[in-house]
Amino acid sequence: MRVYARQPLNLTQVRIPRGQVFLIPERCKGCQMCVEFCPQQVLRMSSRMNSRGYHYPEIAPGKENACVHCEFCMMVCPEFAIFTLEVDSA
């Protein structure tokens, strides 16, 4: 019988991805799906409205660098109003 031991992660070599969120307010219809699905709670609904009368998301205060580029917001947005790009975390 073989016994496999787990090897601990070398935390100095683990790279945490970082992203930057880009919003297109005029495409947004205020469904809030991006806000609900964000695992880091980077987004919140703005008090401002676009030209169609919908409140659109914005980056929550203090969360400017919290995006981990998971792209959940981009995947769930039915209007393609939001996307993320990976940024260099170094």
Residue, then its C-alpha position, 0 to 999 in steps of 0.5 A: m500500500r502506498v502512502y501519499a503525503r501532501q506537499p505544502l504550498n510554497l506561499t512565496q511562489v503562489r501568484i494571486p491574479r489581479g484584475q481591473v474592472f471596466l464598466i460600460p454604463e450605457r449598456c447596463k440595464g441595472c440587473q445587479m447580477c455582477v454585484e451579486f456574483c462578485p466573490q470579492q464584493v468589488l462592485r456596488m450599485s451606483s446612485r447615478m443613472n445612465s441615459r436609459g434611466y438604469h442605475y449601473p454598478e461602480i467599484a466599491p470604495g476601498k475595493e479598487n485593487a480587490c479584483v482577482h480577475c475571476e471574470f464572473c461579472m463578465m460571464v453573468c452580464p446579459e448586456f456585455a456591459i462589464f469586463t475585466l483585464e488582468v493586470d501585473s501584480a508585481 
